[in-house]
Every structure is written in structure tokens, then in C-alpha cells.
Amino acid sequence: RPQIRMKDKQCLTTFVDVNGIEAWTLWDSGSTTTGIMPMLAQIANVEVSKLIDSHTLQLGTIGSKSQVKYGTTTDLKIKGHKYTTYLDVANFNCYDMIIGTLFMHKHGVKLDFNKLTVTVDGE
């Protein structure tokens, strides 16, 4: 396996405001899920609801999956703009939230790996 420099492994992450709490967020172009950690939902006083039908959160490897049983719709503040967004409630490794492709398509998100920036709705 070739040696990979640390800077070439860097993911695009930002802080996203959830009810006044800064959430360390991964912008994941390989995920259709947008979600929040249960602990962050609790700390940010986000009301979660049990889903009528749970669904599987399938990760990129075979056998790596979990059940999503809770969800919420809440406001996210990104660069001063408010986005009302549905979030799955799930345990993610290393991040408070993950923003996936559904949000990215809806809001014209551009991920720039050269400048390490995330642009939402042109800003």
C-alpha cells in the first residue's frame, strides 16, 4: 500500500450550530444519511421521535450496519443561515453530526478539497 500523507487523508469538517451548540460535523459525499449523535441531541435540547419503522444504517463495508430507531427535524445554522433539516439519530464515530448527499444536493453544497472549504447555497 502506498504511503499516504496526513493532509491527503483530511476529511471536510466544520462546526454546525444546533440550538446554540457547536457540532463537529463531517460533510460525507458517500452517505445518503444526515444524522446527529444521541448525546448531542440531548445536550442541544432537540426533541427526537421514535420512528414508526426503523431502518438500517448501512456503512461502506459488508456487515457494518446498525438500526436507526429515532429521528428529528430541527434547525441547523450554517454560516448564519437557518436550514430546517430531518436528521437520523445514530451513533457516529468521531463526529457529532454527519451531513450526507440529500442535504448537499438540496442546498448546492460544494466541497473544495484544495482550499478545505464547504460552500452551502453559494456561500
PyMOL commands that set and color helices and strands:
alter all, ss='L'
color gray80, all
select helices_A, chain A and resi 6-9+38-43+101-106
alter helices_A, ss='H'
color red, helices_A
select strands_A, chain A and resi 13-18+21-27+35-36+49-58+65-78+81-89+97-99+110-112+117-119
alter strands_A, ss='S'
color yellow, strands_A
deselect
rebuild
show_as cartoon
